[in-house]
Amino acid sequence: MIRVKSIPLRSLGYIILILTVSFLYAHAQEMPGLTSGRMTGQELAQKVFDRDRGKNSIFTAQMVLVAKSGNKRNRQFTNKRVMEAGLERRIIRFTAPADIAGTGFLTIEKPGWETEQFLFLPALRRTRRIVSSQKSSRFVNSDFTYEDMERHPVDDYVYNLVGTRKMENLDCYALEVRPKEKTKSQYSLTFSLIETQSLVPVFVQYFDKKGTHIKTYKVLKLGRVQGIWTESAVSMEDLGKGHKTYIKLESIRYNSDLGPEAVSIKSLENY
């Protein structure tokens, strides 16, 4: 099990690691045998995209929302994911507390990389589709947006593998990712540290259209489950709002008999 320790910030109360790109560059440690010349950024991105995550998975997790004031809100949810012909279907169902219980979120990838997203609101007994103009909105008031909740085709972005970095006890590739002109995204750049053994992005900085660093994602705990590298605790912080979201797995199972029928609009609305 790999444990990634948090490093305290200048601002009291923050417990997520926050680094600027200039800091990373200034304190980078190049590691012999892991030079960027052996692989392009796009090749690395494809390896990350293709890494083994099982034919399906089902897990339960806790989501904790932490306001700038320190106030916390706890939520529980289940997540079902199924791969079929290289495309992913995923459904999230919140189970607690009462004010969000039953709320469901469905993502369906389609051939040609059209991704559909649907939100089910139990109080209204209706499902609404998330349109492209809403992708930058916050997902159920967390620090993840709808754009963050879907996979993205590797060919839609430009990659720059800038070398290797040492993040605490982890050897990582450092990768800059920018959307191509035709690609719709709320971000102008993401800077990722990708752990070299697992190919899991363990640290990601997000920059808006003005080039401002607005969010930081971090894997807090990483290990193998059923032989599959799994992020069992993660965080996302909105730097402008001083708001943080933590997600911690409570249980997970890979490669069960879960089928596509369990991840559909019908199953989304069956609450």
VMD Tcl script that draws the C-alpha trace (Angstrom):
set ca {
  {0.00 0.00 0.00}
  {1.34 3.42 -0.94}
  {0.42 6.20 1.43}
  {0.88 9.77 0.25}
  {1.38 12.09 3.20}
  {-0.14 15.55 3.16}
  {2.18 18.54 3.59}
  {0.93 21.55 5.61}
  {0.36 24.81 3.69}
  {1.10 28.41 4.57}
  {-2.59 28.90 5.29}
  {-3.75 27.23 8.47}
  {-6.44 24.60 8.19}
  {-5.48 23.36 4.74}
  {-4.36 19.75 4.65}
  {-4.14 19.15 0.91}
  {-0.77 19.42 -0.82}
  {-0.70 22.56 -3.01}
  {2.26 23.30 -5.22}
  {2.69 25.76 -8.05}
  {4.21 24.67 -11.33}
  {7.20 26.93 -10.69}
  {7.77 25.24 -7.33}
  {7.69 21.82 -8.94}
  {10.15 22.89 -11.60}
  {12.49 24.50 -9.09}
  {12.49 21.45 -6.81}
  {12.36 18.74 -9.46}
  {14.62 15.72 -9.03}
  {15.41 13.99 -12.30}
  {15.54 10.23 -11.89}
  {17.94 8.09 -13.93}
  {16.23 5.57 -16.19}
  {12.98 7.57 -16.39}
  {13.83 10.13 -19.06}
  {11.09 11.67 -21.16}
  {13.00 10.89 -24.37}
  {11.89 7.26 -24.20}
  {8.22 8.09 -24.54}
  {6.10 10.93 -25.88}
  {3.50 12.72 -23.80}
  {0.72 11.30 -25.94}
  {2.07 7.76 -25.52}
  {2.08 8.25 -21.75}
  {-1.46 9.65 -21.82}
  {-2.60 6.62 -23.81}
  {-0.99 4.26 -21.30}
  {-2.78 6.06 -18.45}
  {-6.07 5.88 -20.34}
  {-5.63 2.16 -21.12}
  {-4.47 1.00 -17.68}
  {-6.30 -1.96 -16.19}
  {-9.36 -0.95 -14.16}
  {-11.23 -4.24 -14.52}
  {-14.14 -5.10 -16.79}
  {-16.41 -3.62 -14.12}
  {-16.41 -2.42 -10.55}
  {-18.80 -1.57 -7.75}
  {-17.86 0.41 -4.69}
  {-19.28 2.30 -1.75}
  {-17.68 5.53 -0.59}
  {-17.96 8.52 1.67}
  {-17.80 12.09 0.33}
  {-16.91 14.88 2.74}
  {-17.42 18.53 1.76}
  {-15.33 20.96 3.82}
  {-16.20 24.67 3.68}
  {-13.68 27.45 4.14}
  {-15.05 27.90 7.66}
  {-14.21 24.26 8.44}
  {-17.84 23.11 8.50}
  {-18.24 19.59 7.12}
  {-21.01 17.77 5.29}
  {-20.86 14.00 4.94}
  {-22.43 11.96 2.15}
  {-22.49 8.29 1.24}
  {-22.83 6.87 -2.27}
  {-22.42 3.77 -4.40}
  {-20.72 3.67 -7.79}
  {-21.27 1.03 -10.47}
  {-19.03 0.97 -13.55}
  {-19.15 -1.33 -16.57}
  {-16.86 -1.50 -19.61}
  {-18.35 -2.74 -22.88}
  {-16.45 -2.74 -26.21}
  {-13.96 -0.22 -24.78}
  {-16.68 2.20 -23.69}
  {-17.64 2.98 -20.10}
  {-20.96 3.30 -18.33}
  {-21.09 4.57 -14.77}
  {-23.87 5.29 -12.29}
  {-23.51 7.02 -8.93}
  {-26.32 6.79 -6.37}
  {-26.28 8.82 -3.17}
  {-27.68 6.91 -0.19}
  {-27.28 9.43 2.66}
  {-28.07 11.90 4.15}
  {-31.80 12.27 3.55}
  {-31.55 15.56 1.63}
  {-29.57 13.93 -1.18}
  {-30.53 10.24 -0.85}
  {-31.74 8.81 -4.15}
  {-30.02 11.40 -6.32}
  {-28.39 9.55 -9.19}
  {-25.85 10.42 -11.86}
  {-25.30 8.41 -15.04}
  {-22.49 8.69 -17.59}
  {-22.66 6.77 -20.87}
  {-19.87 6.76 -23.43}
  {-20.94 6.19 -27.02}
  {-19.06 5.35 -30.23}
  {-17.33 8.40 -31.65}
  {-16.66 9.61 -28.10}
  {-19.97 11.25 -27.49}
  {-20.49 11.17 -23.73}
  {-23.97 11.56 -22.30}
  {-24.60 12.54 -18.68}
  {-27.91 12.39 -16.81}
  {-28.90 13.57 -13.33}
  {-31.88 12.01 -11.56}
  {-33.62 14.09 -8.88}
  {-35.88 11.90 -6.72}
  {-37.90 14.81 -5.30}
  {-39.01 15.72 -8.82}
  {-39.11 12.12 -10.07}
  {-37.42 13.19 -13.26}
  {-34.13 12.87 -15.11}
  {-32.42 15.75 -16.84}
  {-29.57 15.60 -19.31}
  {-26.40 17.56 -18.59}
  {-25.69 19.65 -21.70}
  {-22.26 20.89 -22.76}
  {-22.85 24.39 -21.36}
  {-23.30 22.85 -17.88}
  {-20.11 20.77 -17.87}
  {-18.22 23.44 -15.89}
  {-20.86 23.42 -13.13}
  {-20.14 21.80 -9.76}
  {-21.28 18.21 -9.36}
  {-23.74 18.11 -6.41}
  {-21.98 21.12 -4.83}
  {-18.65 19.29 -4.64}
  {-15.36 20.61 -6.03}
  {-15.60 18.25 -9.00}
  {-17.35 19.56 -12.11}
  {-19.35 17.52 -14.60}
  {-16.36 17.76 -16.95}
  {-14.20 16.14 -14.25}
  {-16.69 13.28 -14.02}
  {-16.10 11.93 -17.53}
  {-13.23 10.40 -19.46}
  {-11.73 12.35 -22.35}
  {-10.37 11.04 -25.68}
  {-6.59 11.14 -25.77}
  {-6.57 12.60 -29.30}
  {-8.48 15.70 -28.18}
  {-5.48 17.10 -26.30}
  {-1.85 18.13 -26.78}
  {0.71 16.64 -24.38}
  {4.14 17.67 -23.16}
  {6.08 15.19 -21.08}
  {8.37 17.56 -19.21}
  {10.41 14.94 -17.38}
  {10.17 13.18 -14.07}
  {9.60 14.40 -10.54}
  {9.86 13.00 -7.04}
  {6.67 13.50 -5.03}
  {7.49 12.49 -1.48}
  {8.23 8.75 -1.81}
  {6.80 8.39 -5.33}
  {8.57 8.47 -8.69}
  {6.35 10.33 -11.15}
  {6.17 11.46 -14.74}
  {5.34 15.16 -15.11}
  {2.83 15.82 -17.88}
  {1.31 19.05 -19.21}
  {-2.01 18.67 -21.04}
  {-3.71 21.33 -23.16}
  {-6.99 21.02 -25.09}
  {-6.80 21.27 -28.87}
  {-8.57 24.23 -30.45}
  {-11.66 22.16 -31.30}
  {-11.90 20.65 -27.81}
  {-14.40 22.20 -25.41}
  {-12.97 22.48 -21.91}
  {-13.12 24.87 -18.97}
  {-9.36 24.37 -18.50}
  {-6.50 25.81 -20.53}
  {-3.94 23.48 -18.90}
  {-3.65 20.62 -16.47}
  {-0.33 19.67 -14.91}
  {-0.15 16.09 -13.65}
  {2.25 13.93 -11.72}
  {1.71 10.31 -12.79}
  {3.13 7.58 -10.58}
  {5.45 5.53 -12.79}
  {4.56 2.04 -11.53}
  {0.78 2.28 -11.40}
  {0.32 4.96 -14.12}
  {-2.17 6.66 -11.78}
  {-2.25 10.49 -11.76}
  {-1.55 11.22 -8.09}
  {-1.44 15.00 -8.29}
  {-3.17 17.35 -10.77}
  {-3.28 21.13 -10.98}
  {-6.06 22.74 -13.03}
  {-5.70 26.13 -14.75}
  {-8.57 28.23 -16.11}
  {-8.74 30.05 -19.46}
  {-6.77 32.96 -17.99}
  {-3.96 30.65 -16.89}
  {-4.85 30.89 -13.20}
  {-4.32 27.83 -11.01}
  {-7.84 27.21 -9.70}
  {-8.00 23.63 -8.37}
  {-5.75 20.87 -7.06}
  {-6.50 17.15 -7.04}
  {-4.49 14.68 -4.99}
  {-4.49 10.95 -4.35}
  {-4.08 10.46 -0.61}
  {-3.95 6.67 -0.59}
  {-3.07 4.27 -3.40}
  {-2.74 0.49 -3.41}
  {-3.66 -2.74 -5.17}
  {-7.11 -4.32 -4.79}
  {-7.58 -7.65 -6.57}
  {-4.33 -6.83 -8.37}
  {-5.67 -3.51 -9.72}
  {-4.19 -0.17 -8.70}
  {-6.91 1.70 -6.84}
  {-7.17 5.24 -5.45}
  {-8.87 4.62 -2.11}
  {-8.73 8.21 -0.83}
  {-8.59 11.41 -2.92}
  {-9.13 15.14 -2.47}
  {-10.04 18.09 -4.67}
  {-9.62 21.70 -3.56}
  {-11.09 24.85 -5.09}
  {-8.41 27.44 -4.35}
  {-10.65 30.44 -4.93}
  {-13.45 29.29 -2.66}
  {-11.22 27.62 -0.07}
  {-13.56 24.62 -0.35}
  {-12.43 20.99 -0.35}
  {-13.95 17.64 -1.26}
  {-12.66 14.31 0.05}
  {-13.70 10.89 -1.23}
  {-12.79 7.73 0.68}
  {-13.63 4.21 -0.46}
  {-15.33 1.99 2.08}
  {-15.45 -1.14 -0.11}
  {-14.75 -2.07 -3.72}
  {-15.08 -5.18 -5.88}
  {-13.79 -5.69 -9.41}
  {-14.73 -8.10 -12.20}
  {-18.07 -9.31 -10.85}
  {-21.12 -10.39 -12.88}
  {-22.31 -6.76 -13.09}
  {-23.70 -6.09 -16.58}
  {-24.72 -3.08 -18.70}
  {-28.37 -3.41 -17.66}
  {-27.34 -2.26 -14.16}
  {-26.00 0.99 -15.59}
  {-28.76 2.51 -17.71}
  {-31.39 5.24 -17.67}
  {-33.91 2.63 -16.52}
  {-31.75 1.70 -13.55}
  {-31.05 5.37 -12.86}
  {-34.76 6.09 -12.52}
  {-35.53 2.88 -10.64}
  {-35.47 4.36 -7.15}
}
mol new
graphics top color blue
foreach p $ca { graphics top sphere $p radius 0.5 }
foreach p [lrange $ca 0 end-1] q [lrange $ca 1 end] { graphics top cylinder $p $q radius 0.2 }
display resetview
